[in-house]
Amino acid sequence: MSVLAKKLSFPFTGNQPALPPTGHRTIPSQQQVVTFYRTHERVSWSLSEFLDMPWTNIQLDKLTPNDIQVLETTMLVESNNPDYVANLLRYFQADQDACDFLMMWGQEEWKHYYVLRDFLTKVRIAVAAKQSEGSTSEEEGARLKEIEILTQRALDGEVETVRQTSLTNWGIPAHYMPVQLVASTTMQEFVTSEFYKHHAQRTQEPTLARIELLLSKDEKRHEMFYEERVKALLAADPALVEPVIAALKEFGMPGAYLLNGYDQQRAAMEDAAFPAPADKKAAFVRVFTKMSRVIGKSSAMRVFTEGYYLSDGIEDPSRKKMRPELVTRMIERQLAA
């Protein structure tokens, strides 16, 4: 992986004028922030527990190179948290309650990066110890070598590269209205939660599975908070649904602008968490259902059939767009299952 040279374009919202900082308000209430904090206190998991865990607890024989490949991607994206939070705090500087929430949200996301990096560090130690024994088969030696290469790549220098990339392109344009930013973040948190949850169910390594389930629950709570912000803004001004649709049509996950070769990484992550075609279809139906709850079914249909969801917000003539009848058929089959 290396720094991504190109920036994302914004084909559906690019003509919007930038708002002044005073226009960047999401109307959360102080009580809603306090409620989130109470939950944060109650369910917060111990990072120290994982940092103090000996590397010998990792069951190396149950890890696959694919596990490490997807962990590399998630860890690198999570490493961008300081820059992402800094940008959001600047964006919402006129909104005290939003900034209060972001302080808690950023701390939880920071834990995600650290626990994933620590896990990869312990994997590297475990691999070196196993290789030093010199008693592995040729097939096992090749597997360990691949894990070693992937782990080394993830830990050596790429975090700095990702953060340098985010200095010039952090993924959310200055011209987005608050409701557009929050809607995009709702989608991002939901997709991330889905990935962690379902990869946790696929991996055979128990510590990794436990970590990912904890991360999934965090992302779910974040998504639910953002979702309520979107609904409140749309209730206050229903006309905002059109700008929201426009923003979601150009939605892309952070890896799309932070990591080079993200198309391959995205495919690897999808295969790891949703290996069968039926799994992928069910995952899409869940995303569609989520956005239908936020903006309505007809609006969600426009997002996924008129936009560039399949190419992370970038216009890609080589990829076919989703047809309304295909989306409808997938949803009907899933509901009937």
C-alpha positions in Angstrom: 0.0 0.0 0.0 1.1 3.6 -0.5 -0.3 7.1 -0.4 -3.2 7.6 -2.7 -2.4 10.2 -5.3 -5.8 11.1 -6.5 -8.6 12.8 -4.5 -12.2 11.8 -4.5 -14.5 13.8 -6.7 -18.0 14.8 -5.6 -20.1 14.3 -8.7 -23.5 14.9 -7.0 -22.7 17.8 -4.6 -19.7 19.4 -6.1 -21.6 22.6 -7.0 -22.7 23.3 -3.5 -21.2 26.5 -1.9 -19.3 26.0 1.3 -21.1 27.0 4.5 -19.7 29.3 7.1 -18.7 27.6 10.5 -21.9 29.1 12.1 -23.9 27.0 9.7 -22.3 23.7 10.9 -24.9 22.6 13.5 -26.5 19.3 14.0 -29.0 20.2 16.8 -28.2 17.4 19.3 -29.3 18.3 22.8 -27.1 18.2 25.9 -29.2 15.5 27.3 -28.6 13.3 24.3 -24.9 13.7 24.7 -25.1 12.8 28.4 -27.2 9.8 27.6 -24.6 8.6 25.1 -21.9 9.2 27.8 -23.8 7.1 30.4 -23.9 4.2 27.9 -20.2 4.8 27.1 -19.3 4.5 30.7 -21.5 1.4 31.2 -20.3 -0.6 28.2 -16.7 0.6 27.7 -14.3 -2.3 27.4 -10.8 -2.5 28.8 -8.0 -1.7 26.3 -5.5 -2.5 29.0 -6.8 -6.0 29.2 -5.7 -6.7 25.6 -2.5 -4.7 25.9 -1.5 -6.8 28.9 -2.4 -10.1 27.2 0.7 -12.2 26.5 1.4 -12.9 22.8 1.3 -16.6 23.7 -2.5 -16.3 24.0 -2.8 -15.9 20.2 -3.7 -19.2 18.5 -1.5 -18.8 15.5 -2.6 -22.0 13.9 -6.1 -20.5 13.6 -5.1 -17.3 11.9 -5.1 -17.1 8.1 -3.2 -14.7 5.8 -6.6 -13.3 4.8 -7.3 -12.4 8.5 -4.1 -10.4 8.6 -4.8 -8.7 5.2 -8.2 -7.4 6.3 -6.8 -6.4 9.7 -4.1 -4.4 7.9 -6.8 -2.4 6.1 -8.9 -1.8 9.2 -6.0 -0.9 11.4 -4.6 1.6 8.9 -8.0 3.2 8.4 -8.6 3.4 12.2 -5.1 5.0 12.5 -6.5 8.1 10.7 -8.7 8.9 13.8 -6.7 11.9 15.1 -7.0 13.7 11.8 -10.6 12.8 11.3 -11.6 14.0 14.7 -9.5 17.2 14.3 -11.4 17.9 11.0 -14.8 17.2 12.6 -14.0 19.4 15.6 -13.1 22.3 13.2 -16.2 21.7 11.2 -18.5 21.6 14.2 -16.7 24.3 16.2 -19.9 26.4 16.6 -21.8 23.4 18.0 -20.8 22.7 21.6 -22.9 19.5 22.0 -21.6 18.0 18.7 -18.0 18.7 19.9 -18.8 17.1 23.3 -20.0 13.9 21.6 -16.9 13.9 19.2 -14.6 13.8 22.2 -16.1 10.5 23.4 -16.5 9.1 19.9 -12.8 9.9 19.1 -11.6 8.2 22.2 -13.5 5.0 21.4 -12.2 5.0 17.8 -8.7 5.6 19.1 -9.0 2.4 21.2 -9.9 0.5 18.0 -6.6 1.5 16.3 -4.6 0.6 19.3 -6.1 -2.8 20.0 -5.7 -3.8 16.3 -2.1 -2.6 16.2 -1.3 -4.4 19.4 -2.9 -7.6 18.1 -0.8 -7.4 14.9 2.4 -6.7 16.9 1.7 -9.8 19.0 1.1 -11.8 15.8 4.5 -10.8 14.6 6.1 -11.9 17.8 4.2 -15.2 17.7 5.3 -15.9 14.1 8.9 -15.2 14.8 8.8 -17.6 17.8 7.2 -20.3 15.7 9.7 -19.9 12.9 12.6 -20.1 15.3 11.4 -23.6 16.3 12.3 -24.8 12.8 9.9 -27.7 13.0 7.1 -26.6 10.6 6.1 -28.3 7.4 6.7 -26.7 4.1 3.0 -25.7 3.8 2.9 -24.3 7.3 6.2 -22.4 6.7 4.7 -20.8 3.6 1.6 -19.8 5.5 3.7 -18.3 8.3 5.9 -16.4 5.9 2.9 -14.8 4.2 1.5 -13.8 7.6 4.9 -12.4 8.5 5.1 -10.3 5.3 1.6 -8.9 5.7 2.0 -8.1 9.3 5.4 -6.4 8.7 3.8 -4.3 5.9 1.0 -3.2 8.2 3.2 -2.2 11.1 6.2 -0.6 9.3 5.6 2.9 8.1 2.1 2.8 6.5 0.4 4.6 9.4 2.5 7.7 8.7 1.6 7.4 5.0 -2.1 7.3 5.7 -1.9 10.3 8.0 0.0 12.3 5.3 -2.7 11.4 2.8 -5.5 12.7 5.2 -3.8 16.1 5.4 -5.0 17.0 1.9 -8.0 14.7 1.6 -9.9 13.5 4.7 -13.0 12.4 2.7 -15.6 15.0 3.8 -15.7 18.1 1.6 -16.0 21.6 3.1 -19.2 22.2 1.1 -21.2 19.5 2.9 -24.1 20.6 5.0 -24.2 19.1 8.5 -27.0 16.7 7.5 -25.0 15.5 4.6 -21.9 14.9 6.7 -23.9 13.1 9.4 -25.8 10.9 6.9 -22.5 9.9 5.3 -21.1 9.1 8.7 -24.2 7.0 9.6 -23.6 4.9 6.5 -19.9 4.6 7.3 -20.4 3.5 10.9 -23.1 1.0 9.9 -21.0 -0.7 7.2 -18.0 -0.8 9.6 -20.0 -2.4 12.3 -21.4 -5.0 9.9 -17.9 -5.9 8.7 -16.5 -6.4 12.2 -19.5 -8.4 13.4 -19.5 -10.8 10.4 -15.7 -11.2 10.2 -15.7 -12.0 13.9 -18.1 -14.8 13.1 -15.8 -16.2 10.3 -12.4 -16.0 11.9 -11.2 -19.0 13.9 -8.9 -17.1 16.2 -10.8 -16.4 19.4 -9.0 -13.3 20.6 -9.5 -11.6 17.2 -13.1 -12.6 17.2 -13.6 -11.1 20.6 -11.9 -7.9 19.7 -14.0 -7.5 16.5 -17.3 -8.1 18.3 -16.4 -5.3 20.8 -15.5 -3.0 18.0 -18.7 -3.8 16.2 -20.8 -2.9 19.2 -19.0 0.4 19.5 -19.6 1.2 15.8 -23.2 0.3 16.2 -23.7 2.8 19.1 -22.0 5.5 17.0 -24.2 4.8 14.0 -27.3 4.9 16.2 -26.3 8.3 17.6 -25.6 9.7 14.1 -28.8 8.2 12.7 -30.9 10.2 15.3 -29.1 13.4 14.3 -30.1 12.8 10.7 -33.7 12.1 11.6 -33.8 15.3 13.8 -32.4 17.5 11.0 -34.8 16.0 8.4 -37.8 16.4 10.8 -36.9 20.1 11.2 -36.5 20.6 7.5 -37.8 17.8 5.2 -36.4 19.6 2.1 -32.9 18.5 3.3 -33.6 15.0 2.1 -32.5 15.9 -1.5 -29.0 17.1 -0.4 -28.8 13.9 1.8 -29.6 11.7 -1.2 -27.0 13.6 -3.3 -24.3 13.0 -0.6 -25.1 9.4 -0.1 -25.0 8.8 -3.9 -21.3 9.7 -3.8 -20.6 7.9 -0.5 -17.3 6.0 -0.2 -15.6 4.3 2.7 -12.5 6.0 4.2 -10.2 3.4 2.7 -11.1 4.6 -0.8 -9.3 7.9 -0.3 -6.7 6.8 2.3 -5.3 3.6 0.8 -3.9 2.8 -2.7 -5.3 -0.3 -4.2 -8.3 -0.2 -2.0 -10.5 -1.9 -4.6 -8.5 -5.1 -4.0 -8.6 -4.5 -0.2 -12.4 -4.0 -0.3 -12.9 -7.2 -2.2 -10.7 -9.1 0.2 -12.7 -7.7 3.2 -16.0 -8.5 1.6 -14.9 -12.1 0.9 -13.6 -12.5 4.4 -16.8 -11.3 6.1 -19.3 -12.3 3.5 -17.8 -15.2 1.6 -20.8 -16.5 -0.3 -23.0 -14.6 -2.9 -25.9 -15.0 -0.5 -24.0 -13.5 2.3 -23.1 -10.4 0.2 -26.7 -10.0 -0.9 -27.9 -10.2 2.7 -25.3 -7.7 3.7 -26.6 -5.2 1.1 -30.2 -5.7 2.1 -29.2 -4.8 5.7 -27.5 -1.6 4.4 -30.5 -0.8 2.3 -32.9 -1.4 5.1 -30.8 0.8 7.4 -30.9 3.7 5.0 -34.6 3.2 4.3 -35.2 3.7 8.0 -33.1 6.9 7.9 -34.4 8.6 4.7 -37.3 6.5 3.5 -37.4 3.5 1.1 -37.9 5.5 -2.1 -35.0 7.8 -1.3 -32.8 4.8 -0.4 -33.6 3.3 -3.8 -32.4 6.4 -5.5 -29.2 6.4 -3.5 -28.3 2.8 -4.5 -29.5 2.8 -8.1 -28.5 6.3 -9.2 -25.3 6.6 -7.2 -21.8 5.0 -7.1 -22.1 2.8 -4.0 -20.4 -0.2 -5.8 -17.3 2.0 -6.6 -17.0 3.9 -3.3 -18.5 7.1 -4.6 -16.3 7.4 -7.7 -17.9 7.3 -11.2 -16.6 4.1 -12.8 -18.0 3.3 -16.2 -16.6 -0.3 -16.0 -19.0 -1.1 -13.2 -22.7 -1.6 -13.8 -25.1 0.3 -11.8 -27.7 -1.4 -9.6 -31.1 -1.7 -11.2 -34.2 -0.9 -9.2 -35.7 -4.3 -10.1 -32.6 -6.1 -8.9 -32.6 -4.3 -5.6 -36.4 -5.0 -5.1 -35.8 -8.7 -5.9 -33.0 -9.0 -3.4 -35.0 -7.4 -0.7 -38.1 -9.5 -1.4 -36.1 -12.8 -1.4 -34.3 -11.8 1.8 -37.6 -11.0 3.6 -39.1 -14.3 2.4 -36.2 -16.3 3.7 
